[in-house]
Amino acid sequence: MSKSAVYSWRVAPEVLGALEAEARRDGASVAELIDRIAGQWLAERRAERAGEDAEQARLRAAALRAAGTIAGGDPHRSKRAKSAIRERLRERRAR
């Protein structure tokens, strides 16, 4: 992978020492080691998020199966809601 961006950051001396030692053991530079570590971390995060997305889809599907319509015997009730409400208000005001 070609590199085109530079990022500078501060790190504790102990952490830098440990990174340098691990990089020497692996025969790589500290930059290569950090790049590999960051790549692995990002891959793990993406996998976690994919699992979370799948879980959310499963929960949504379960909720939609549980949701339904209220049976009222009048399939056109929602279309007539405005006139039904006005009728009820007229009845209450007439009392």
C-alpha positions in Angstrom: 0.0 0.0 0.0 1.5 3.3 -1.0 1.5 6.0 1.7 0.7 9.6 1.0 -0.3 11.1 4.3 1.9 12.1 7.3 0.5 12.1 10.8 2.5 13.3 13.8 1.6 12.3 17.4 3.1 12.3 20.8 3.7 9.1 22.6 5.0 8.2 26.1 8.7 7.2 26.0 7.9 3.7 27.3 5.4 3.1 24.6 7.8 4.3 21.9 10.5 2.1 23.3 8.2 -0.9 23.3 7.1 -0.1 19.7 10.7 0.1 18.6 11.6 -3.2 20.3 8.7 -5.0 18.6 9.5 -3.4 15.3 13.1 -4.6 15.5 11.8 -8.1 16.4 9.5 -8.1 13.4 12.2 -6.6 11.1 10.0 -3.7 10.3 10.0 0.1 11.0 8.0 1.7 13.7 5.8 3.3 11.0 5.1 -0.1 9.4 4.3 -1.6 12.8 1.9 1.2 13.7 0.3 1.0 10.2 -0.3 -2.8 10.8 -1.7 -2.2 14.3 -4.0 0.5 13.1 -5.2 -1.6 10.2 -5.9 -4.6 12.4 -7.8 -2.4 14.9 -9.9 -0.8 12.1 -10.7 -4.3 10.7 -11.9 -5.4 14.2 -14.0 -2.3 14.6 -15.6 -2.8 11.2 -16.4 -6.4 12.1 -17.9 -5.3 15.4 -20.1 -2.7 13.7 -21.2 -5.2 11.0 -22.3 -7.5 13.9 -24.1 -4.7 15.6 -25.8 -3.8 12.3 -26.9 -7.4 11.8 -28.3 -7.5 15.4 -30.2 -4.2 14.8 -31.7 -5.7 11.6 -32.7 -8.8 13.5 -34.3 -6.8 16.3 -36.1 -4.6 13.8 -37.5 -7.6 11.9 -38.7 -9.1 15.2 -40.4 -5.8 16.2 -42.1 -5.5 12.8 -43.5 -9.0 13.2 -44.9 -8.1 16.5 -46.4 -4.8 15.2 -49.6 -5.0 13.4 -52.8 -3.1 12.8 -55.7 -2.6 15.1 -58.8 -4.4 13.9 -61.7 -2.1 14.1 -64.0 -3.5 11.6 -63.8 -0.5 9.3 -61.0 -0.7 6.8 -61.5 2.9 5.7 -61.5 4.4 9.2 -58.2 6.2 8.7 -59.5 7.9 5.5 -62.6 9.1 7.4 -60.8 10.2 10.6 -61.3 13.9 10.0 -65.0 13.7 9.5 -65.4 11.2 12.4 -63.6 13.5 14.8 -65.7 16.5 13.7 -68.9 14.4 14.2 -67.8 13.5 17.8 -67.0 17.1 18.6 -70.4 18.2 17.3 -72.1 15.5 19.5 -70.2 16.7 22.6 -71.0 20.3 22.0 -74.7 19.5 21.5 -75.0 18.1 25.0 
